[in-house]
């Protein structure tokens, strides 16, 4: 009888091993694809401002990194990791970004593990494939910043939490084989969550969103036995408290940074916010929302379908299904995706520069989308394999399969377009500091100086221009220090380029928002021009350029403060030009149209799309377009031009 049982079990074990090998092979192919997309053209774009900061901070000692992070808005862990990574792989763009690329591949792998654990190997593979080609994840896998590390820590912590819930549900660790291994696994699981929570807190101040999500997951699990609710919550609360103790040394710094950082609350339309959020998860930041509606509707359909429990499709059971309920399995992924969105919206952080925080929920989105795709396909697949008397008309079943395949294609095609935009379309490229430094190196003359007239540009510019002489960041002192100016031979050229926005219709605009825009955009030009004119008049030579905007010429609804400040700059330009012309000083203005910068990143996607359609040349401007105009107006070739406004807008405002 034993022989018979063994003989009957052998084919089953053999089939299970074959399935396992097939899953491993497919996962390996998915990870290779993920690596290829994340390392492709990794150094194809210049570092932008914050990446340059990362590169220069990583050069420092650990003590200086700590001191520098204390004066910034980010905790130091990512910079520590990048510091050691740099020591091994070098300081090139490719080397420094490769840390995020490797972490991006790890995130794909963790997505598979979690989906397989909670659902099935098939869902795990499809979720990993979606993550592998996901433009949102690829974009931040090619950036030398901490957001991919944050996403990986969040996913790993979620994986460990699922393991612990399994252990707490059964009273002992999973995959146990001996009492010694049970104890070791139990201890490692708890220590891992403590370390991961602490690491997340030391990586980014958005990590408490993950802890809040985990609390809701644990609370939902504990609610299953309400008589032991508090008793079930205590282990997780203890682990979280232990992580908090590890964070105490940095806690005063964190409190100071968060409470003194300028408020970022903005009024947004909830519908537009949700649409932009879904667009980001599906197609990333390099695809216009207006063109993505079809793909977003299809993705929304599959997300809804993912909520259905397809027990009838004869799928292998999930690893943890015997102890975690279906509601908790699905709820874990849903909370992981939705809670960060709700918290970002609730704290008024919904602006384009903060949407990268949503990366922590990207694996959950990929898992839900994969589950919806396989559930939809399973309906047709199950029907096609039913007995004829139960399956209905075969043509109908085939039609349903064709519809599911078509819907998947309608998501894949814009995904490919988004990746093409990211890799090759200049209008989606990061700010080109590398190109600026190359241009200066090619055209500079003896005695030329570079004035960095925007805050926090020193690190990224000097990364590309490390040996260039006479590089001066915008002085913090207003007015300019006379002795310091004259020590460097006086001042020949002034470009007033400080700018900020606080957009809102005038009926709802706080007076403080009006004041800060006028102070930054207009009064700063007054202060700098007043100081510069004194030394220029003594030298009987000078060039002053005010960077205004087409908004100052034509106006822009919702930007009365910004438009007024830029129109004021035009008035300042013309009046000052008349005052100083007799001293051989020219004063002109450059009015850029829509040029993607860190400032315009905060504009709604719908406004960006509308702006593009209003440009006759059919493209957005670049920083180089504006720089060339400024370079001309400060050159000797423009010595007979003063009091003029040069529009660099692709024809957006004519007349």
Backbone torsions as a table, in degrees:
resi	resn	phi	psi	omega
1	UNK	NA	-40.3	177.3
2	UNK	-61.4	-42.0	179.6
3	UNK	-61.7	-41.6	-179.5
4	UNK	-63.2	-43.7	179.2
5	UNK	-63.8	-41.1	179.2
6	UNK	-65.3	-40.6	179.3
7	UNK	-64.7	-39.2	179.7
8	UNK	-72.1	-28.0	-179.5
9	UNK	-78.3	-26.8	-175.8
10	UNK	-57.8	-48.3	178.1
11	UNK	-60.6	-35.2	179.6
12	UNK	-65.8	-46.0	179.0
13	UNK	-64.1	-39.1	179.7
14	UNK	-63.9	-42.2	178.8
15	UNK	-65.1	-39.3	179.0
16	UNK	-64.2	-41.4	178.1
17	UNK	-64.0	-39.5	178.6
18	UNK	-63.5	-43.1	177.8
19	UNK	-61.6	-43.8	179.6
20	UNK	-61.8	-42.4	179.0
21	UNK	-65.2	-38.7	179.9
22	UNK	-65.0	-41.6	178.7
23	UNK	-63.5	-44.2	-179.6
24	UNK	-62.6	-41.1	179.9
25	UNK	-65.7	-43.0	178.8
26	UNK	-65.6	-39.7	178.1
27	UNK	-62.4	-40.4	178.3
28	UNK	-60.3	-42.1	177.9
29	UNK	-63.6	-40.3	178.7
30	UNK	-63.7	-42.0	-179.9
31	UNK	-67.4	-35.0	175.7
32	UNK	-64.5	-43.1	176.7
33	UNK	-60.7	-45.2	179.9
34	UNK	-60.0	-44.1	179.5
35	UNK	-64.3	-41.6	179.9
36	UNK	-60.0	-44.0	-178.5
37	UNK	-71.6	-29.2	-178.3
38	UNK	-84.5	-26.6	178.3
39	UNK	-95.9	-11.2	179.8
40	UNK	-66.6	126.6	179.9
41	UNK	51.1	40.5	-176.3
42	UNK	-62.2	-32.3	177.0
43	UNK	-108.1	24.8	-178.6
44	UNK	-71.6	-22.5	179.6
45	UNK	-119.2	155.2	176.8
46	UNK	-67.1	152.8	164.3
47	UNK	-58.1	139.5	169.7
48	UNK	-94.3	-176.8	-169.3
49	UNK	-50.2	-56.1	-174.2
50	UNK	-68.1	-32.9	176.5
51	UNK	-65.1	-39.0	175.8
52	UNK	-60.9	-38.4	175.5
53	UNK	-60.7	-44.2	178.7
54	UNK	-59.2	-45.1	-177.2
55	UNK	-61.9	-43.1	-176.8
56	UNK	-76.7	-35.5	177.8
57	UNK	-64.5	-38.1	-178.6
58	UNK	-65.7	-17.3	178.1
59	UNK	-72.7	-20.6	-170.5
60	UNK	-80.6	169.1	171.6
61	UNK	-70.8	164.6	-179.2
62	UNK	-61.8	-35.7	179.2
63	UNK	-65.1	-44.3	180.0
64	UNK	-69.2	-33.3	175.1
65	UNK	-61.4	-44.8	179.4
66	UNK	-61.1	-45.5	-180.0
67	UNK	-65.0	-40.1	179.0
68	UNK	-66.7	-41.0	179.1
69	UNK	-65.3	-31.5	178.9
70	UNK	-65.1	-24.9	178.0
71	UNK	-95.1	2.0	-178.5
72	UNK	-108.9	-159.6	179.9
73	UNK	-116.0	7.6	-179.5
74	UNK	-120.6	140.9	173.7
75	UNK	-66.3	170.8	-167.1
76	UNK	-92.8	-6.3	-167.8
77	UNK	-59.8	-45.4	-178.8
78	UNK	-59.1	-40.7	-179.3
79	UNK	-66.0	-35.4	174.5
80	UNK	-60.5	-49.2	-177.9
81	UNK	-61.6	-44.6	-179.9
82	UNK	-64.6	-33.6	178.2
83	UNK	-58.9	-49.8	-179.1
84	UNK	-72.0	-35.5	176.6
85	UNK	-60.9	-42.6	179.4
86	UNK	-62.3	-39.1	179.2
87	UNK	-60.2	-32.8	-176.7
88	UNK	-87.6	-44.9	-168.9
89	UNK	-107.2	-8.6	177.3
90	UNK	103.0	-178.4	-172.0
91	UNK	-115.1	13.1	178.4
92	UNK	-69.6	166.0	176.2
93	UNK	-57.6	-45.1	-179.1
94	UNK	-61.1	-45.7	-177.0
95	UNK	-63.3	-47.0	-176.3
96	UNK	-70.0	-36.9	178.0
97	UNK	-74.8	-21.5	-176.9
98	UNK	-64.0	-24.8	174.9
99	UNK	-59.5	-47.7	178.9
100	UNK	-66.2	-34.8	179.2
101	UNK	-63.9	-44.0	177.7
102	UNK	-63.4	-43.3	177.7
103	UNK	-62.6	-35.3	177.8
104	UNK	-62.8	-39.6	176.1
105	UNK	-66.5	-40.6	177.7
106	UNK	-60.4	-36.0	179.4
107	UNK	-65.8	-36.8	175.9
108	UNK	-62.7	-43.8	179.5
109	UNK	-63.6	-43.2	178.3
110	UNK	-65.1	-34.5	176.2
111	UNK	-60.1	-43.9	176.8
112	UNK	-60.8	-48.4	-176.2
113	UNK	-60.0	-43.5	-177.1
114	UNK	-69.8	-42.8	179.2
115	UNK	-65.0	-40.5	177.6
116	UNK	-65.0	-38.7	-178.2
117	UNK	-66.4	-44.0	-175.6
118	UNK	-86.8	-28.9	-174.5
119	UNK	-125.1	-102.2	-175.7
120	UNK	-141.1	161.7	175.3
121	UNK	-59.1	-35.6	-180.0
122	UNK	-63.6	-45.6	177.8
123	UNK	-63.7	-37.7	177.5
124	UNK	-60.4	-43.9	-179.6
125	UNK	-66.4	-44.3	-179.1
126	UNK	-67.5	-39.9	177.4
127	UNK	-61.7	-42.1	177.9
128	UNK	-64.0	-38.7	178.2
129	UNK	-64.6	-43.1	178.1
130	UNK	-62.3	-43.0	178.6
131	UNK	-64.7	-36.7	-177.8
132	UNK	-61.9	-36.9	-176.9
133	UNK	-103.7	7.2	-175.5
134	UNK	-71.2	118.0	-177.1
135	UNK	-60.9	-32.8	179.2
136	UNK	-60.9	-49.5	-179.9
137	UNK	-68.5	-38.9	-178.9
138	UNK	-64.0	-41.8	-178.6
139	UNK	-56.1	-48.2	-176.7
140	UNK	-85.8	-7.9	169.7
141	UNK	-78.8	-10.1	179.0
142	UNK	-114.5	32.1	-179.5
143	UNK	-131.8	130.6	-179.2
144	UNK	-81.2	65.2	178.0
145	UNK	-137.3	177.8	-169.0
146	UNK	-89.5	3.3	-169.0
147	UNK	-73.5	-32.4	176.5
148	UNK	-72.9	-35.6	174.2
149	UNK	-62.4	-41.7	177.0
150	UNK	-59.3	-44.0	-178.6
151	UNK	-66.1	-39.5	-179.5
152	UNK	-68.0	-44.5	177.5
153	UNK	-61.0	-40.9	179.7
154	UNK	-62.8	-44.4	-179.8
155	UNK	-67.3	-42.3	179.5
156	UNK	-64.9	-39.5	177.2
157	UNK	-64.2	-38.1	177.9
158	UNK	-65.9	-40.7	176.7
159	UNK	-60.0	-46.4	-179.6
160	UNK	-65.1	-38.9	179.0
161	UNK	-61.2	-41.7	178.0
162	UNK	-60.8	-43.1	177.5
163	UNK	-60.2	-42.5	-179.0
164	UNK	-68.5	-39.3	176.7
165	UNK	-60.8	-38.5	175.8
166	UNK	-61.8	-44.4	179.7
167	UNK	-64.8	-45.4	-178.7
168	UNK	-66.9	-29.2	179.6
169	UNK	-70.9	-39.4	-176.7
170	UNK	-95.8	-12.7	-178.6
171	UNK	86.9	1.6	178.8
172	UNK	-159.4	158.2	-176.8
173	UNK	-63.1	154.6	176.9
174	UNK	-79.7	165.5	177.2
175	UNK	57.4	38.6	-176.8
176	UNK	-84.7	146.6	176.3
177	UNK	-136.2	-15.5	176.6
178	UNK	-155.7	160.0	-178.1
179	UNK	-64.2	-35.7	179.5
180	UNK	-65.3	-44.2	179.6
181	UNK	-68.4	-30.8	176.8
182	UNK	-61.4	-48.9	-178.5
183	UNK	-63.0	-45.2	-179.1
184	UNK	-63.0	-45.0	180.0
185	UNK	-63.1	-39.6	-179.3
186	UNK	-62.5	-44.6	-178.7
187	UNK	-68.6	-44.8	-178.1
188	UNK	-61.8	-40.9	179.9
189	UNK	-60.1	-45.2	-179.2
190	UNK	-69.8	-42.5	178.0
191	UNK	-64.5	-36.4	-179.5
192	UNK	-61.3	-43.1	-178.7
193	UNK	-66.7	-39.0	177.3
194	UNK	-59.9	-48.3	-177.4
195	UNK	-65.5	-41.1	-179.5
196	UNK	-66.7	-41.2	176.9
197	UNK	-61.8	-45.2	179.7
198	UNK	-64.6	-41.7	178.9
199	UNK	-62.2	-40.3	178.1
200	UNK	-63.0	-41.5	178.7
201	UNK	-65.5	-35.0	178.6
202	UNK	-81.1	-3.9	179.5
203	UNK	-97.0	-44.6	-176.5
204	UNK	-160.9	147.9	-178.3
205	UNK	-77.8	-0.4	172.3
206	UNK	-84.8	-9.4	-177.1
207	UNK	-62.4	-29.6	174.3
208	UNK	-55.6	-23.4	174.0
209	UNK	-61.0	-37.4	178.4
210	UNK	-68.2	-43.3	179.1
211	UNK	-62.4	-40.0	177.1
212	UNK	-62.9	-40.1	176.9
213	UNK	-62.0	-45.1	-179.3
214	UNK	-64.3	-36.4	177.0
215	UNK	-59.7	-44.1	-179.8
216	UNK	-65.3	-37.3	177.8
217	UNK	-64.4	-47.4	-179.5
218	UNK	-65.1	-39.4	178.9
219	UNK	-63.1	-41.4	177.7
220	UNK	-62.6	-39.5	177.2
221	UNK	-65.7	-45.5	-178.2
222	UNK	-66.2	-31.6	-178.8
223	UNK	-63.7	-19.8	178.4
224	UNK	-62.2	-22.9	175.1
225	UNK	-132.7	80.2	-171.9
226	UNK	-61.2	-24.1	179.1
227	UNK	-67.0	-20.5	179.8
228	UNK	-118.9	28.3	-172.2
229	UNK	-56.9	-55.4	-177.1
230	UNK	-64.4	-42.5	-179.2
231	UNK	-60.9	-35.0	180.0
232	UNK	-76.9	-28.0	-179.6
233	UNK	-78.8	-26.7	-172.0
234	UNK	-56.9	-44.2	-179.1
235	UNK	-58.6	-44.7	-179.1
236	UNK	-67.5	-40.9	178.5
237	UNK	-60.5	-40.2	178.7
238	UNK	-63.9	-42.6	178.8
239	UNK	-64.3	-41.4	179.5
240	UNK	-65.8	-40.3	178.0
241	UNK	-63.4	-39.3	178.3
242	UNK	-62.6	-40.2	176.0
243	UNK	-64.2	-38.5	177.4
244	UNK	-61.8	-37.7	177.8
245	UNK	-61.8	-40.9	178.3
246	UNK	-64.9	-24.2	-178.0
247	UNK	-89.8	-8.0	-175.6
248	UNK	-55.3	-40.9	-179.3
249	UNK	-57.9	-29.4	-178.6
250	UNK	-98.2	-8.6	-172.6
251	UNK	-58.9	-46.0	178.4
252	UNK	-59.5	-39.8	177.6
253	UNK	-63.7	-43.5	-179.6
254	UNK	-61.9	-44.1	179.9
255	UNK	-61.7	-44.4	179.2
256	UNK	-63.1	-44.1	-178.2
257	UNK	-63.7	-44.7	-175.7
258	UNK	-70.8	-39.9	-175.2
259	UNK	-79.6	-21.2	-179.0
260	UNK	-102.9	-7.9	179.3
261	UNK	-70.2	140.9	-178.5
262	UNK	-55.0	139.7	-179.2
263	UNK	-61.5	140.6	-178.6
264	UNK	-118.5	14.1	-178.5
265	UNK	-66.1	131.6	178.7
266	UNK	-134.1	148.2	175.8
267	UNK	-83.2	127.8	-178.7
268	UNK	-133.4	156.9	174.2
269	UNK	-82.2	124.8	-174.4
270	UNK	-60.5	-41.1	-179.8
271	UNK	-63.6	-45.6	178.7
272	UNK	-64.3	-36.7	179.0
273	UNK	-62.0	-46.8	-178.6
274	UNK	-65.6	-37.5	179.5
275	UNK	-66.8	-44.4	178.8
276	UNK	-65.3	-37.3	179.1
277	UNK	-64.3	-46.0	179.5
278	UNK	-64.9	-39.4	177.0
279	UNK	-59.6	-40.0	179.7
280	UNK	-63.7	-45.2	-179.8
281	UNK	-67.2	-37.0	-175.4
282	UNK	-82.8	-48.7	-169.0
283	UNK	-122.5	-1.2	176.6
284	UNK	78.8	-174.6	-175.2
285	UNK	-83.6	1.0	-174.1
286	UNK	-111.5	33.9	176.8
287	UNK	-143.9	126.3	-176.9
288	UNK	-63.4	136.6	-179.9
289	UNK	-60.3	-39.7	-177.0
290	UNK	-61.3	-29.9	-179.9
291	UNK	-91.0	-2.5	-172.4
292	UNK	-103.6	4.5	-170.6
293	UNK	-58.5	-44.6	-179.1
294	UNK	-59.9	-49.9	-179.9
295	UNK	-61.7	-37.1	-179.3
296	UNK	-69.3	-38.5	177.2
297	UNK	-64.4	-41.3	179.1
298	UNK	-65.8	-44.0	178.0
299	UNK	-61.1	-41.2	177.1
300	UNK	-60.8	-39.0	177.1
301	UNK	-60.5	-47.1	-178.5
302	UNK	-68.0	-32.4	176.9
303	UNK	-65.1	-38.7	177.0
304	UNK	-66.7	-43.7	179.8
305	UNK	-62.0	-30.8	-177.7
306	UNK	-63.5	-18.8	-178.2
307	UNK	-77.4	-13.2	-179.9
308	UNK	-80.5	140.7	179.5
309	UNK	-92.3	103.5	-173.9
310	UNK	-87.8	61.8	-177.0
311	UNK	-63.6	-21.2	-172.6
312	UNK	-85.3	1.9	-174.1
313	UNK	-90.1	6.0	174.2
314	UNK	59.6	36.5	176.0
315	UNK	-82.4	151.0	171.3
316	UNK	-59.1	145.7	-177.1
317	UNK	-74.1	151.5	178.3
318	UNK	-67.4	156.5	-177.1
319	UNK	-57.2	-39.1	-172.7
320	UNK	-102.1	9.4	-170.8
321	UNK	-68.0	-19.7	-176.9
322	UNK	-76.9	-14.7	-179.0
323	UNK	-124.7	-20.2	176.5
324	UNK	-107.7	128.9	-177.2
325	UNK	-66.0	159.2	176.8
326	UNK	-58.7	-39.9	-179.7
327	UNK	-62.3	-40.2	-179.9
328	UNK	-71.3	-37.7	177.4
329	UNK	-60.2	-51.5	-179.9
330	UNK	-67.1	-41.7	-178.6
331	UNK	-62.2	-35.8	177.9
332	UNK	-58.2	-47.3	-178.4
333	UNK	-70.2	-40.9	-179.3
334	UNK	-63.7	-45.1	178.7
335	UNK	-64.6	-40.6	179.6
336	UNK	-59.0	-34.3	-179.8
337	UNK	-83.7	-45.1	-168.4
338	UNK	-85.2	-33.4	-174.9
339	UNK	-61.7	-46.5	176.8
340	UNK	-58.8	-37.8	177.5
341	UNK	-61.3	-47.4	-178.4
342	UNK	-62.8	-40.1	-178.7
343	UNK	-70.1	-40.0	177.7
344	UNK	-62.9	-42.2	177.6
345	UNK	-67.3	-43.0	-177.0
346	UNK	-64.9	-34.7	179.4
347	UNK	-88.0	7.5	178.0
348	UNK	67.5	30.2	-177.3
349	UNK	-98.6	11.6	-176.6
350	UNK	-79.5	92.6	171.0
351	UNK	-146.9	155.2	-168.4
352	UNK	-58.7	-34.8	-178.8
353	UNK	-69.5	-14.0	178.8
354	UNK	-106.9	-3.9	-175.9
355	UNK	-68.0	-17.4	176.1
356	UNK	-63.4	-20.2	176.0
357	UNK	-61.6	-24.9	-179.5
358	UNK	-68.3	-9.1	-179.9
359	UNK	-59.1	-26.7	-178.7
360	UNK	-63.8	-23.1	178.8
361	UNK	-98.4	1.5	-176.0
362	UNK	-62.4	-42.9	177.1
363	UNK	-58.3	-39.4	178.8
364	UNK	-63.0	-42.6	177.3
365	UNK	-59.8	-44.9	-179.8
366	UNK	-61.5	-38.2	179.5
367	UNK	-67.8	-43.9	178.7
368	UNK	-63.2	-43.3	179.5
369	UNK	-63.9	-41.3	178.2
370	UNK	-62.9	-41.4	179.9
371	UNK	-65.4	-40.2	177.4
372	UNK	-64.4	-42.4	178.3
373	UNK	-60.9	-46.6	-177.9
374	UNK	-72.5	-31.0	175.7
375	UNK	-66.8	-45.6	177.2
376	UNK	-60.9	-43.8	178.0
377	UNK	-67.2	-35.0	-178.9
378	UNK	-64.1	-30.5	177.3
379	UNK	-59.1	-48.8	-179.7
380	UNK	-69.7	-42.8	-178.0
381	UNK	-62.8	-44.1	178.8
382	UNK	-63.8	-40.8	-179.8
383	UNK	-65.5	-38.3	-178.0
384	UNK	-67.9	-23.0	-178.5
385	UNK	-102.2	4.3	176.5
386	UNK	-76.9	159.9	171.0
387	UNK	-57.1	149.1	-174.5
388	UNK	-54.8	-37.4	-176.3
389	UNK	-71.5	-14.2	179.9
390	UNK	-108.5	-19.6	-168.4
391	UNK	-84.8	-14.5	-177.2
392	UNK	82.1	-165.7	-176.3
393	UNK	-73.8	126.0	-178.4
394	UNK	-56.9	-37.1	-179.4
395	UNK	-61.8	-36.8	178.6
396	UNK	-66.0	-40.9	179.0
397	UNK	-65.5	-41.4	177.5
398	UNK	-65.2	-37.5	178.9
399	UNK	-62.9	-41.6	178.6
400	UNK	-62.4	-41.1	177.1
401	UNK	-61.6	-42.2	179.6
402	UNK	-64.6	-38.0	178.9
403	UNK	-64.5	-44.2	179.1
404	UNK	-61.9	-41.9	178.6
405	UNK	-64.4	-41.4	179.6
406	UNK	-64.0	-42.5	179.2
407	UNK	-62.2	-39.5	177.7
408	UNK	-63.5	-40.8	179.3
409	UNK	-63.3	-37.4	-178.7
410	UNK	-69.6	-12.1	170.1
411	UNK	-94.2	-38.5	-176.6
412	UNK	-65.4	-41.4	-176.4
413	UNK	-61.3	-52.2	177.0
414	UNK	-65.9	-25.8	173.9
415	UNK	-61.8	-44.8	177.4
416	UNK	-63.9	-38.7	178.2
417	UNK	-64.0	-41.9	178.9
418	UNK	-61.6	-41.6	178.3
419	UNK	-66.3	-38.8	176.8
420	UNK	-62.8	-42.0	176.4
421	UNK	-58.7	-44.9	-177.0
422	UNK	-64.9	-46.0	-175.8
423	UNK	-73.2	-33.5	-166.2
424	UNK	-125.9	-19.7	-173.8
425	UNK	-87.8	118.2	-176.4
426	UNK	-60.2	-28.5	-176.3
427	UNK	-69.8	-15.0	176.4
428	UNK	-102.7	3.7	-176.7
429	UNK	-74.5	155.2	174.4
430	UNK	-70.7	162.1	179.5
431	UNK	-54.3	133.6	-169.7
432	UNK	-94.2	71.8	176.4
433	UNK	-66.3	-33.1	178.0
434	UNK	-60.6	-44.6	179.0
435	UNK	-66.0	-38.5	178.4
436	UNK	-62.4	-45.8	-179.9
437	UNK	-64.2	-39.8	178.4
438	UNK	-64.8	-39.5	179.4
439	UNK	-64.0	-44.9	-179.8
440	UNK	-63.3	-43.0	-179.8
441	UNK	-61.6	-37.6	-177.7
442	UNK	-75.9	-26.6	-171.7
443	UNK	-115.5	-3.7	-175.6
444	UNK	-69.7	150.5	177.0
445	UNK	-117.1	163.7	179.9
446	UNK	-57.6	129.9	179.0
447	UNK	90.3	-7.1	178.0
448	UNK	-65.7	150.2	176.6
449	UNK	-127.9	156.3	177.6
450	UNK	-114.1	121.4	177.7
451	UNK	-105.6	116.7	178.6
452	UNK	-87.0	102.4	-168.6
453	UNK	-98.4	21.0	173.7
454	UNK	-134.5	149.9	-173.8
455	UNK	-66.7	149.6	170.9
456	UNK	60.7	38.0	177.9
457	UNK	-104.7	-11.9	-173.4
458	UNK	-58.9	-47.5	-173.3
459	UNK	-63.0	-50.7	-175.5
460	UNK	-71.0	-37.2	-178.9
461	UNK	-68.4	-44.3	-178.2
462	UNK	-73.8	-14.9	170.5
463	UNK	-61.9	-41.5	-179.6
464	UNK	-91.0	-15.2	-176.1
465	UNK	-131.4	58.9	-169.1
466	UNK	-72.1	-28.0	-174.4
467	UNK	-109.0	6.9	-177.6
468	UNK	-72.7	135.1	178.8
469	UNK	-80.9	164.3	170.0
470	UNK	56.9	53.4	174.1
471	UNK	-107.8	121.9	-173.9
472	UNK	-126.7	119.8	172.7
473	UNK	-70.8	157.0	179.6
474	UNK	-56.8	123.0	-178.2
475	UNK	-59.4	139.7	176.8
476	UNK	-77.4	-22.1	-176.5
477	UNK	-81.3	132.5	174.6
478	UNK	-127.1	124.8	-1.1
479	UNK	-73.2	175.7	-178.7
480	UNK	-62.0	146.7	177.9
481	UNK	-73.7	116.6	-173.8
482	UNK	-59.8	-46.0	-177.8
483	UNK	-62.9	-40.7	-179.0
484	UNK	-66.4	-38.4	179.9
485	UNK	-65.7	-48.1	-175.8
486	UNK	-71.8	-24.8	176.5
487	UNK	-64.4	-24.5	179.0
488	UNK	-102.5	21.6	174.9
489	UNK	88.0	16.5	179.4
490	UNK	87.3	-172.3	-176.6
491	UNK	-126.6	123.6	-179.2
492	UNK	-103.6	-36.2	-172.6
493	UNK	-130.8	133.8	174.1
494	UNK	-127.6	126.6	174.2
495	UNK	-117.6	111.8	178.1
496	UNK	-86.9	105.6	-172.1
497	UNK	-127.2	7.3	179.7
498	UNK	-66.3	137.4	-179.0
499	UNK	-159.3	149.0	175.3
500	UNK	-152.3	167.3	177.5
501	UNK	-133.5	151.9	169.4
502	UNK	-144.3	76.7	-169.6
503	UNK	-75.1	135.4	176.5
504	UNK	-177.0	147.1	173.9
505	UNK	-62.4	148.8	-168.6
506	UNK	-64.0	-28.9	179.7
507	UNK	-63.7	-28.5	-176.6
508	UNK	-108.7	1.2	-173.9
509	UNK	-77.8	122.5	174.7
510	UNK	-65.6	146.4	179.8
511	UNK	-60.4	-32.4	179.8
512	UNK	-63.9	-35.1	178.5
513	UNK	-69.5	-35.1	175.0
514	UNK	-63.5	-46.4	-175.4
515	UNK	-64.7	-42.9	-175.3
516	UNK	-67.5	-34.4	178.4
517	UNK	-69.9	-44.8	178.9
518	UNK	-63.6	-43.5	179.8
519	UNK	-61.2	-46.4	-175.9
520	UNK	-71.9	-48.2	-171.2
521	UNK	-82.5	-34.4	-172.4
522	UNK	-110.0	-50.2	-176.4
523	UNK	-66.9	-31.9	177.5
524	UNK	-61.2	-37.2	177.6
525	UNK	-67.5	-37.9	176.1
526	UNK	-61.2	-48.4	-177.6
527	UNK	-60.9	-48.7	-176.7
528	UNK	-69.2	-41.0	-179.6
529	UNK	-64.7	-40.7	-179.4
530	UNK	-60.5	-43.3	179.7
531	UNK	-70.5	-40.4	-175.9
532	UNK	-70.2	-38.4	-176.0
533	UNK	-60.6	-34.8	-178.1
534	UNK	-60.1	-47.9	-179.7
535	UNK	-75.0	-33.8	178.7
536	UNK	-65.7	-38.9	-178.9
537	UNK	-66.7	-35.3	176.8
538	UNK	-66.4	-35.3	179.9
539	UNK	-83.1	-12.0	-175.3
540	UNK	55.4	41.0	176.7
541	UNK	-163.1	140.3	174.7
542	UNK	179.0	155.8	175.9
543	UNK	-132.9	122.7	177.5
544	UNK	-120.3	127.5	178.6
545	UNK	-122.1	125.4	175.4
546	UNK	-104.9	124.9	177.9
547	UNK	-87.0	103.8	177.8
548	UNK	-98.6	-142.5	-177.2
549	UNK	-163.8	156.9	173.5
550	UNK	-62.6	-21.7	176.2
551	UNK	-65.6	-27.3	176.6
552	UNK	-78.2	-14.1	178.4
553	UNK	-96.4	-48.9	-173.9
554	UNK	-105.5	-14.1	-175.6
555	UNK	79.2	162.2	179.0
556	UNK	-153.7	122.1	-178.3
557	UNK	-58.2	137.3	-178.9
558	UNK	85.3	0.3	-179.1
559	UNK	-131.9	44.4	-178.3
560	UNK	-60.6	-38.5	179.7
561	UNK	-68.0	-45.9	-179.5
562	UNK	-65.4	-47.1	-179.6
563	UNK	-62.0	-41.0	178.7
564	UNK	-63.5	-41.1	-179.3
565	UNK	-66.0	-39.7	-179.0
566	UNK	-75.1	-34.6	173.2
567	UNK	-65.3	-37.5	176.3
568	UNK	-61.2	-36.6	177.2
569	UNK	-63.2	-36.7	178.0
570	UNK	-64.9	-44.1	176.5
571	UNK	-61.9	-42.4	177.4
572	UNK	-60.0	-42.6	-179.5
573	UNK	-58.8	-50.8	-175.1
574	UNK	-67.9	-41.0	-179.3
575	UNK	-68.9	-44.2	-178.9
576	UNK	-67.3	-34.4	178.3
577	UNK	-58.9	-39.7	178.9
578	UNK	-69.4	-34.4	-177.4
579	UNK	-68.5	-36.6	-168.0
580	UNK	-112.8	1.9	-176.2
581	UNK	-59.7	-36.4	-177.5
582	UNK	-64.7	-17.1	-179.9
583	UNK	-100.5	21.1	177.6
584	UNK	61.8	33.7	176.8
585	UNK	-112.1	124.7	177.1
586	UNK	-102.0	144.9	179.2
587	UNK	-131.6	119.3	-179.8
588	UNK	-135.8	168.7	179.4
589	UNK	-128.3	147.6	173.0
590	UNK	-116.6	127.6	-177.5
591	UNK	-112.1	91.9	178.5
592	UNK	-68.2	151.0	169.4
593	UNK	-86.8	-135.9	-178.4
594	UNK	-84.7	110.0	178.2
595	UNK	-122.2	113.4	-179.3
596	UNK	-59.0	119.1	177.3
597	UNK	-142.4	179.6	176.3
598	UNK	-60.4	-29.3	-179.5
599	UNK	-72.2	-43.3	-178.5
600	UNK	-77.2	-11.5	178.2
601	UNK	-60.5	-24.9	-177.5
602	UNK	-79.9	-9.7	-178.5
603	UNK	-73.4	145.5	177.8
604	UNK	-60.7	148.4	-178.9
605	UNK	-60.9	-34.9	-179.9
606	UNK	-62.8	-38.4	179.0
607	UNK	-68.7	-37.8	177.4
608	UNK	-62.7	-44.8	179.9
609	UNK	-62.3	-41.8	179.7
610	UNK	-65.9	-37.5	179.4
611	UNK	-64.1	-40.2	-179.6
612	UNK	-62.4	-39.4	-179.4
613	UNK	-68.1	-21.6	-177.7
614	UNK	-89.0	1.2	-177.4
615	UNK	-99.0	114.1	-178.5
616	UNK	-56.7	-36.8	179.5
617	UNK	-72.4	-9.9	171.8
618	UNK	75.4	19.8	175.3
619	UNK	-149.3	159.4	173.2
620	UNK	-77.5	156.8	176.7
621	UNK	-76.2	171.2	176.7
622	UNK	-125.2	164.1	176.5
623	UNK	-60.4	-33.6	179.2
624	UNK	-64.8	-39.0	178.2
625	UNK	-56.3	-43.9	179.9
626	UNK	-70.4	-41.3	-178.4
627	UNK	-61.7	-39.0	179.4
628	UNK	-63.8	-39.7	178.6
629	UNK	-64.5	-43.2	178.0
630	UNK	-63.9	-44.0	-179.2
631	UNK	-59.1	-37.8	178.7
632	UNK	-67.0	-46.6	-174.5
633	UNK	-68.2	-22.4	177.7
634	UNK	-94.1	-3.8	-177.2
635	UNK	-82.8	167.6	177.1
636	UNK	-65.9	-26.5	179.6
637	UNK	-64.7	-19.7	-179.4
638	UNK	-107.0	23.3	-175.0
639	UNK	-66.0	-20.1	-178.1
640	UNK	-103.0	16.7	179.4
641	UNK	-115.0	122.9	176.3
642	UNK	-153.3	151.5	179.4
643	UNK	72.5	20.4	-175.2
644	UNK	-109.1	157.9	175.4
645	UNK	-116.7	115.6	179.6
646	UNK	-99.0	111.7	179.6
647	UNK	-82.2	127.9	176.9
648	UNK	-119.2	78.2	-167.3
649	UNK	-137.6	12.2	-180.0
650	UNK	65.3	20.0	-179.1
651	UNK	89.3	10.7	-175.6
652	UNK	-61.8	-40.7	178.3
653	UNK	-122.5	111.0	-179.8
654	UNK	-114.4	151.8	176.9
655	UNK	114.6	NA	NA
